[in-house]
Amino acid sequence: MRRLLITLLGAIALLGIVAAPAAAQNTDDPTEVAEKVAAVDVLQVNGLFDDIVVTEIGDAIDRAVDQGSQALVLQVNSRGAVVSDEAIATLMDRIAEAPVPIGVWVGPTGARLYGTPAQILAVADVTGMAPGARVGNIGPSVSEHELGPGLNALRTQTVGLSDARSLSVFKQRISDEGIATMVNMLDALDGYTENGIELNTTTETLNGSGVVQRETIATARLAKLGLVDQLLHTVASPPVAYLLLLIGLALLIFEFFAAGVGIGGGIGAACTILAGYGLAALPARGWAVALLVLAMLAFAIDVQVGIPRFWTGVGIVFTVVGSLWLYEPITGSSLRVPWISLFAGIGGVMLTFIVGMPSMTRSRFATPTVGREWMIGAEGVAVVEIDPEGTVQVGAGQWRARTNRATPIPAGDPLRVIAIDGVTLQVEPLEGAARDYREMRHKPGADEDIPELADEIDRVDG
């Protein structure tokens, strides 16, 4: 009997030791459960759908499969696509045939999904939108996938949350509050079944008050474009490409008139190259881009003489016209440069070439270290008529000039430099200049009445 009792007590103790870990493993602690649940990949898609974005979505699907993720969620905020309809159709096929469930969330609050990219809602497995977001203007169907009555109603209009819910645009029930955050989107994924596999993203627990609440147990693994791809994608946005073009061209002109090659030229070249990439990716009008380039050349003409004149006005007109009509419209969006970017671009160009660049030119050539004393007494030719101001050619350069006589100097006539006033050359006609000065010098009282001019005459004659 004693041996039997000891055996029974030992068996009970052994069962207790084995049962304790099992009970611990069956706990409903969400933290421990989350460690066993596969993550959900989230790819943030902002801006226009271009080649970089379309490629990245395909890569994100491959990563989700390779990493064993439960699903992939595309967090979208886009106003259209600059890729072809065929590219969007191929993307829709890729989403429809993806081995993992694909969710599309139009968020956060204030996000937009316009144009042909909105048609991916038809092939995604779970879709939703945040309050304050809008979707629509999807245009004609670009693929063989059925859009459904909800999306078909949005070919030429946009709707908010309440109208989208009434049209059944999205593929799961949307509450009156919508899907405000990514946590809510993960909750919307919970229970979705594909190929016999059910998504497990949230669980129900009891709080301290005994109220049932839902807690997220799946980890959201966020992903963004790589550094280089993000740079190129940003450059391919309408306002950035526009401003980079103006900045790059202006810096190149500045460097051309500067006293040497410096950092400004390098930055200008880099900005112009990046702008070229962005404009190539966007539906930019070639004639509008040409107008902006011609505007800079027109500005450069007046920068050379240091005075804003006719060509500055031409440059301003070209800049305004080229800026307003730079981009062609796309499905779902007019694709115009935002007004704040237009104000910054046009205003900055006017300020640069009316005030900044002429001042820089005058300061540069007024610097004594440039060494222009050799020009006094040098001969040149009038490029345009000097009456009383104009442009002259002295040596290899053209200069702003003013005649010291009442008689104009016709274009093409020879002349002589007699003095320098800042960046302006004081000139006289070559023919008859010496005789006239001698006559003026021998008049009674000439030296006494105009001592400075008499000294200048003696210096020039010498």
C-alpha positions as CSV (number, residue, x, y, z in Angstrom):
1,M,0.0,0.0,0.0
2,R,2.8,2.4,0.9
3,R,4.5,1.8,-2.5
4,L,1.3,2.3,-4.3
5,L,0.7,5.6,-2.6
6,I,4.2,6.8,-3.3
7,T,3.8,5.9,-7.0
8,L,0.5,7.8,-7.3
9,L,2.0,10.9,-5.7
10,G,5.0,10.8,-8.0
11,A,2.7,10.5,-11.1
12,I,0.7,13.5,-10.0
13,A,3.8,15.6,-9.5
14,L,5.1,14.5,-12.9
15,L,1.8,15.5,-14.6
16,G,2.0,18.9,-12.8
17,I,5.5,19.6,-14.2
18,V,4.5,18.6,-17.7
19,A,1.2,20.6,-17.7
20,A,2.6,23.8,-16.4
21,P,4.6,24.7,-19.6
22,A,1.6,23.6,-21.7
23,A,-0.7,26.0,-19.9
24,A,1.8,28.7,-20.4
25,Q,2.0,28.0,-24.1
26,N,-1.8,28.3,-24.5
27,T,-1.9,31.8,-23.0
28,D,-3.8,34.4,-25.0
29,D,-1.2,37.1,-24.3
30,P,-1.2,39.2,-27.5
31,T,2.5,39.9,-27.2
32,E,3.4,36.3,-27.3
33,V,0.9,35.5,-30.0
34,A,2.3,38.3,-32.2
35,E,5.7,36.7,-32.1
36,K,4.3,33.7,-33.9
37,V,2.2,35.6,-36.5
38,A,3.8,36.5,-39.8
39,A,4.3,40.2,-40.6
40,V,2.4,42.3,-43.1
41,D,4.5,44.3,-45.5
42,V,3.5,47.9,-46.1
43,L,4.8,49.9,-49.1
44,Q,4.2,53.6,-49.2
45,V,3.4,55.0,-52.6
46,N,3.3,58.8,-52.9
47,G,3.2,60.9,-56.0
48,L,2.6,60.0,-59.6
49,F,2.9,56.4,-60.8
50,D,6.0,56.4,-62.9
51,D,8.4,53.6,-64.0
52,I,10.1,53.6,-60.6
53,V,6.9,53.2,-58.6
54,V,5.5,50.4,-60.9
55,T,8.8,48.5,-60.7
56,E,8.9,48.9,-56.9
57,I,5.4,47.5,-56.4
58,G,6.4,44.4,-58.4
59,D,9.6,44.1,-56.3
60,A,7.5,44.5,-53.1
61,I,5.3,41.6,-54.1
62,D,8.4,39.4,-54.6
63,R,9.8,40.4,-51.2
64,A,6.6,39.6,-49.5
65,V,6.6,36.1,-51.0
66,D,10.3,35.5,-50.2
67,Q,10.0,36.7,-46.6
68,G,6.8,34.7,-45.9
69,S,4.6,37.7,-45.2
70,Q,0.9,37.3,-44.7
71,A,0.0,40.1,-47.1
72,L,1.2,43.3,-48.8
73,V,-0.5,46.6,-48.2
74,L,0.0,49.5,-50.6
75,Q,-0.5,52.8,-48.8
76,V,-1.3,55.0,-51.8
77,N,-1.5,58.8,-52.3
78,S,-1.4,59.6,-56.0
79,R,-3.0,62.0,-58.4
80,G,-2.3,60.0,-61.6
81,A,0.2,58.1,-63.7
82,V,2.9,59.2,-66.2
83,V,3.4,55.6,-67.5
84,S,1.4,54.2,-70.3
85,D,-2.0,52.4,-70.0
86,E,-0.2,49.2,-70.9
87,A,2.1,49.6,-67.9
88,I,-0.9,50.0,-65.6
89,A,-2.6,47.0,-67.1
90,T,0.5,44.9,-66.6
91,L,0.6,46.1,-62.9
92,M,-3.0,45.1,-62.5
93,D,-2.3,41.6,-63.8
94,R,0.7,41.4,-61.4
95,I,-1.5,42.3,-58.4
96,A,-4.3,40.0,-59.4
97,E,-2.0,37.0,-59.8
98,A,0.1,37.7,-56.7
99,P,0.7,34.7,-54.5
100,V,0.0,36.8,-51.4
101,P,-3.1,38.8,-50.7
102,I,-2.7,42.5,-51.7
103,G,-4.4,45.3,-49.9
104,V,-4.8,48.9,-51.1
105,W,-5.3,51.7,-48.6
106,V,-6.0,55.3,-49.7
107,G,-4.5,57.1,-46.8
108,P,-3.7,58.8,-44.6
109,T,-6.4,61.5,-44.2
110,G,-6.4,63.9,-47.1
111,A,-4.8,61.3,-49.5
112,R,-5.9,61.1,-53.2
113,L,-6.1,58.2,-55.7
114,Y,-6.9,59.7,-59.1
115,G,-6.5,58.6,-62.7
116,T,-5.6,55.1,-64.0
117,P,-3.8,54.0,-60.8
118,A,-7.3,53.9,-59.1
119,Q,-8.2,51.0,-61.2
120,I,-5.9,48.7,-59.1
121,L,-8.7,48.8,-56.6
122,A,-10.6,46.4,-58.9
123,V,-7.9,43.7,-58.6
124,A,-6.7,44.2,-55.0
125,D,-8.0,41.7,-52.4
126,V,-8.8,44.1,-49.6
127,T,-9.3,47.9,-50.1
128,G,-10.2,50.9,-48.0
129,M,-9.8,54.6,-47.6
130,A,-9.2,57.1,-44.8
131,P,-11.6,59.8,-43.8
132,G,-11.0,63.0,-45.8
133,A,-9.5,61.0,-48.7
134,R,-10.9,61.0,-52.2
135,V,-10.9,58.6,-55.2
136,G,-12.0,58.9,-58.8
137,N,-11.4,60.3,-62.3
138,I,-10.2,56.8,-63.3
139,G,-10.9,57.2,-67.0
140,P,-11.6,54.4,-69.5
141,S,-10.7,50.8,-68.4
142,V,-7.1,50.0,-69.4
143,S,-7.2,46.2,-68.8
144,E,-9.5,43.2,-69.2
145,H,-10.3,43.1,-65.5
146,E,-13.9,44.0,-64.6
147,L,-14.0,47.3,-62.7
148,G,-17.4,46.8,-61.2
149,P,-20.3,49.3,-61.0
150,G,-18.7,51.3,-58.2
151,L,-15.5,52.2,-60.1
152,N,-17.3,52.6,-63.4
153,A,-19.3,55.4,-61.8
154,L,-16.1,57.2,-61.1
155,R,-14.8,57.5,-64.6
156,T,-15.2,61.3,-64.7
157,Q,-15.8,62.2,-61.0
158,T,-14.3,61.9,-57.6
159,V,-16.0,61.0,-54.3
160,G,-15.2,61.0,-50.6
161,L,-15.7,58.4,-48.0
162,S,-19.5,58.4,-47.7
163,D,-20.2,58.3,-51.4
164,A,-17.5,55.6,-52.0
165,R,-19.2,53.5,-49.3
166,S,-22.6,53.9,-50.9
167,L,-21.2,53.0,-54.3
168,S,-19.5,49.9,-52.9
169,V,-16.2,51.0,-54.4
170,F,-14.2,49.2,-51.7
171,K,-14.1,45.5,-51.0
172,Q,-14.9,45.3,-47.4
173,R,-17.4,47.1,-45.1
174,I,-16.2,50.6,-44.3
175,S,-17.5,52.1,-41.1
176,D,-18.7,55.6,-40.9
177,E,-15.2,56.6,-39.7
178,G,-13.4,54.8,-42.5
179,I,-10.0,53.3,-42.1
180,A,-8.2,56.1,-40.3
181,T,-4.8,54.4,-39.6
182,M,-2.7,51.5,-40.7
183,V,-3.7,49.6,-37.6
184,N,-7.3,49.8,-38.8
185,M,-6.2,48.5,-42.2
186,L,-4.5,45.5,-40.5
187,D,-7.8,44.9,-38.7
188,A,-9.6,45.0,-42.1
189,L,-7.3,42.3,-43.4
190,D,-8.1,39.9,-40.5
191,G,-10.2,36.9,-41.6
192,Y,-9.6,37.3,-45.3
193,T,-9.2,33.9,-46.8
194,E,-7.3,33.1,-50.0
195,N,-6.3,29.6,-51.2
196,G,-7.6,28.1,-48.0
197,I,-5.3,30.3,-45.9
198,E,-6.9,32.9,-43.5
199,L,-5.1,36.1,-42.6
200,N,-4.6,36.5,-38.8
201,T,-3.7,40.1,-38.0
202,T,-5.8,40.9,-34.9
203,T,-7.2,39.2,-31.9
204,E,-9.9,39.8,-29.3
205,T,-9.0,40.3,-25.7
206,L,-10.7,41.4,-22.5
207,N,-9.4,44.6,-20.9
208,G,-9.4,45.3,-17.2
209,S,-13.1,46.4,-17.3
210,G,-14.2,43.1,-19.0
211,V,-14.8,44.8,-22.3
212,V,-13.8,42.9,-25.5
213,Q,-11.4,44.9,-27.6
214,R,-9.3,44.1,-30.7
215,E,-5.6,44.2,-30.6
216,T,-3.1,43.9,-33.5
217,I,-0.9,40.9,-33.4
218,A,0.7,41.2,-36.9
219,T,3.7,43.4,-37.3
220,A,3.5,46.0,-40.0
221,R,6.8,46.0,-41.8
222,L,7.1,49.4,-43.5
223,A,9.1,49.8,-46.8
224,K,9.9,52.8,-48.9
225,L,11.8,53.5,-52.1
226,G,15.5,53.3,-51.9
227,L,17.6,56.5,-51.7
228,V,18.4,56.7,-55.4
229,D,14.9,55.7,-56.5
230,Q,13.4,58.2,-54.1
231,L,15.6,60.9,-55.5
232,L,14.6,60.1,-59.1
233,H,11.0,59.7,-58.2
234,T,11.0,63.1,-56.5
235,V,12.7,64.8,-59.4
236,A,10.0,63.4,-61.7
237,S,7.3,65.4,-59.9
238,P,6.0,68.5,-61.8
239,P,7.0,71.3,-59.4
240,V,10.4,69.9,-58.6
241,A,11.4,69.3,-62.3
242,Y,10.2,72.8,-63.1
243,L,12.1,74.6,-60.3
244,L,15.3,72.5,-60.9
245,L,15.3,73.6,-64.6
246,L,15.0,77.3,-63.7
247,I,17.6,77.1,-60.9
248,G,20.0,75.1,-63.0
249,L,19.9,77.4,-66.1
250,A,20.2,80.5,-63.9
251,L,23.2,79.2,-62.1
252,L,24.9,78.3,-65.4
253,I,24.4,81.8,-66.7
254,F,25.7,83.2,-63.4
255,E,28.8,81.0,-63.7
256,F,29.3,82.2,-67.3
257,F,29.6,85.8,-66.2
258,A,31.4,85.1,-63.0
259,A,35.2,85.6,-62.7
260,G,35.9,81.8,-62.8
261,V,34.5,78.3,-62.6
262,G,33.2,77.5,-59.2
263,I,30.6,75.6,-57.2
264,G,27.8,77.4,-58.8
265,G,28.5,75.9,-62.2
266,G,28.6,72.4,-60.7
267,I,25.3,72.8,-58.9
268,G,23.7,74.4,-62.0
269,A,24.9,71.5,-64.2
270,A,23.6,68.9,-61.6
271,C,20.2,70.7,-61.3
272,T,19.9,70.9,-65.1
273,I,20.6,67.2,-65.6
274,L,18.1,66.2,-62.9
275,A,15.5,68.5,-64.4
276,G,16.2,66.8,-67.8
277,Y,15.5,63.4,-66.3
278,G,12.3,64.6,-64.6
279,L,11.0,66.4,-67.7
280,A,11.7,63.2,-69.7
281,A,9.6,61.1,-67.3
282,L,6.7,63.7,-67.3
283,P,4.5,64.7,-70.2
284,A,6.3,68.0,-70.7
285,R,5.6,70.0,-73.9
286,G,8.8,70.4,-75.9
287,W,8.0,73.9,-77.1
288,A,7.4,75.1,-73.5
289,V,10.8,73.7,-72.4
290,A,12.4,75.4,-75.4
291,L,10.7,78.7,-74.4
292,L,12.3,78.5,-70.9
293,V,15.7,77.9,-72.4
294,L,15.3,80.8,-74.8
295,A,14.1,83.0,-71.9
296,M,17.5,82.4,-70.2
297,L,19.4,83.3,-73.3
298,A,17.4,86.5,-73.6
299,F,18.2,87.4,-70.0
300,A,21.9,86.7,-70.7
301,I,21.9,89.4,-73.5
302,D,21.0,92.1,-71.0
303,V,23.1,90.7,-68.2
304,Q,26.1,91.2,-70.5
305,V,25.5,95.0,-70.7
306,G,24.5,95.2,-67.0
307,I,21.1,96.9,-67.7
308,P,17.6,95.2,-67.8
309,R,16.2,96.3,-71.2
310,F,14.2,94.9,-74.1
311,W,15.6,91.3,-73.9
312,T,14.8,91.1,-70.2
313,G,11.2,91.8,-71.0
314,V,11.3,89.1,-73.7
315,G,12.8,86.6,-71.2
316,I,10.0,87.4,-68.7
317,V,7.3,86.8,-71.3
318,F,8.9,83.5,-72.4
319,T,9.2,82.4,-68.7
320,V,5.6,83.0,-67.9
321,V,4.3,81.3,-71.1
322,G,6.6,78.3,-70.7
323,S,5.7,77.9,-67.0
324,L,2.0,78.0,-67.5
325,W,1.9,75.5,-70.3
326,L,4.8,73.3,-69.4
327,Y,2.9,70.0,-68.9
328,E,0.2,68.2,-70.9
329,P,-2.8,66.9,-68.9
330,I,-3.1,63.2,-67.9
331,T,-6.0,61.1,-67.0
332,G,-7.5,62.3,-63.7
333,S,-5.3,65.4,-63.4
334,S,-4.5,68.6,-65.3
335,L,-0.8,68.2,-64.2
336,R,0.0,71.9,-63.8
337,V,2.7,73.4,-61.8
338,P,1.2,74.4,-58.4
339,W,0.7,78.2,-58.0
340,I,3.1,78.4,-55.2
341,S,5.8,76.9,-57.4
342,L,4.9,79.2,-60.2
343,F,5.2,82.2,-57.9
344,A,8.5,81.0,-56.6
345,G,9.8,80.2,-60.1
346,I,8.7,83.3,-62.1
347,G,9.3,85.7,-59.1
348,G,12.7,84.3,-58.5
349,V,13.7,84.6,-62.2
350,M,12.5,88.2,-62.3
351,L,14.3,89.1,-59.1
352,T,17.5,87.4,-60.3
353,F,17.7,88.9,-63.7
354,I,16.3,92.4,-63.0
355,V,18.2,93.0,-59.7
356,G,20.7,90.3,-58.9
357,M,22.6,89.5,-62.0
358,P,23.0,93.1,-63.3
359,S,24.3,94.1,-59.8
360,M,26.7,91.2,-59.9
361,T,28.0,92.2,-63.4
362,R,28.5,95.8,-62.3
363,S,30.3,94.8,-59.2
364,R,32.5,92.4,-61.0
365,F,33.7,94.9,-63.7
366,A,33.9,97.8,-61.2
367,T,36.5,95.9,-59.2
368,P,39.9,97.6,-59.5
369,T,41.7,94.3,-59.5
370,V,40.2,93.4,-62.9
371,G,42.7,95.8,-64.4
372,R,41.0,97.8,-67.1
373,E,43.2,100.8,-67.1
374,W,44.7,99.6,-70.4
375,M,41.4,100.4,-72.1
376,I,41.8,104.2,-71.7
377,G,43.0,105.4,-75.0
378,A,42.2,102.1,-76.7
379,E,40.3,102.1,-80.0
380,G,37.1,100.2,-80.7
381,V,33.9,100.3,-82.8
382,A,30.3,101.0,-81.9
383,V,28.2,97.9,-82.0
384,V,24.9,99.9,-81.8
385,E,24.4,103.6,-82.1
386,I,25.6,105.5,-79.1
387,D,23.1,108.2,-78.4
388,P,24.1,108.9,-75.7
389,E,24.5,105.3,-74.5
390,G,25.0,102.1,-76.3
391,T,27.3,99.1,-76.7
392,V,30.9,99.1,-78.0
393,Q,33.4,96.5,-79.0
394,V,36.8,97.0,-77.5
395,G,39.3,94.2,-77.8
396,A,37.5,90.9,-77.5
397,G,34.6,92.1,-75.4
398,Q,31.5,94.2,-75.7
399,W,31.0,97.0,-73.1
400,R,28.3,99.5,-72.1
401,A,29.4,102.9,-73.3
402,R,28.4,106.6,-73.2
403,T,29.5,109.4,-75.5
404,N,30.9,112.5,-74.0
405,R,29.5,114.6,-76.8
406,A,26.1,115.7,-77.9
407,T,26.8,114.2,-81.4
408,P,25.8,110.5,-81.6
409,I,28.3,107.8,-82.8
410,P,26.6,105.7,-85.5
411,A,26.8,101.9,-85.4
412,G,30.0,100.7,-87.0
413,D,32.0,103.9,-86.5
414,P,35.4,103.8,-84.9
415,L,35.9,105.4,-81.5
416,R,38.3,105.9,-78.6
417,V,38.0,105.2,-74.9
418,I,38.8,108.3,-72.9
419,A,37.7,107.3,-69.4
420,I,35.9,104.6,-67.3
421,D,33.0,105.3,-65.0
422,G,32.1,102.1,-63.1
423,V,31.2,99.6,-65.7
424,T,30.5,102.3,-68.4
425,L,33.1,103.4,-70.8
426,Q,33.4,107.1,-71.8
427,V,34.1,107.2,-75.5
428,E,34.5,109.8,-78.3
429,P,34.5,109.5,-82.1
430,L,37.9,108.6,-83.5
431,E,37.7,111.0,-86.4
432,G,38.1,114.7,-85.4
433,A,38.5,114.0,-81.7
434,A,42.0,115.3,-81.4
435,R,41.3,118.5,-83.4
436,D,38.2,119.3,-81.4
437,Y,40.1,118.9,-78.1
438,R,42.9,121.1,-79.2
439,E,40.5,123.8,-80.3
440,M,38.7,123.5,-76.9
441,R,42.0,123.6,-75.1
442,H,43.2,126.7,-76.9
443,K,40.0,128.7,-76.2
444,P,40.6,131.5,-73.6
445,G,39.7,130.4,-70.2
446,A,39.2,126.7,-71.1
447,D,41.7,125.4,-68.6
448,E,40.4,127.7,-65.9
449,D,36.7,126.9,-66.5
450,I,37.1,123.1,-67.0
451,P,40.3,122.1,-65.2
452,E,39.4,118.4,-65.0
453,L,38.6,118.1,-68.7
454,A,41.9,120.0,-69.6
455,D,43.9,117.5,-67.5
456,E,42.1,114.6,-69.2
457,I,42.9,116.2,-72.7
458,D,46.6,116.5,-71.8
459,R,46.7,112.9,-70.5
460,V,44.9,111.4,-73.6
461,D,47.1,113.5,-76.0
462,G,50.2,112.3,-74.2
